[in-house]
Amino acid sequence: ARAALENLLAQLAQEGMPVEALERTRSTMLTQRLLNEQSGSKTCSATAVNVVLGLPADYTDTLPQRLGAITHEQMQAWIRRTLSSPTRTWVTVCPPVA
């Protein structure tokens, strides 16, 4: 599985993200946001988490605008920068030994 993931990351670093994939990701994130804000308590919880993480209280409210502002070129540059490191840290999570 690790070799397959390494190959996928190398391919992504070389070819970048297709425009359609960026649009699908944007749509998925916005849909998840709407589903997560079905109640006032969920919205309050999300706001509290944002504040704890050091994000502005309106972070969730402004997410659609921020996501919409990301260009394909910006995403490609981020992918290249992020995946350009030849060294990766892998963490394997295993069940506790009884």
MODAQUI-V397819 format. One record per run of one state. SS is the DSSP state (H for helix, E for strand, - for the rest). FROM is the first residue (numbers start at 1). LEN is the number of residues. If there is no record, write none. Layout:
BEGIN
SS:FROM:LEN
SS:FROM:LEN
END
This chain:
BEGIN
-:1:1
H:2:14
-:16:3
H:19:18
-:37:3
H:40:13
-:53:10
H:63:7
-:70:2
H:72:12
-:84:15
END
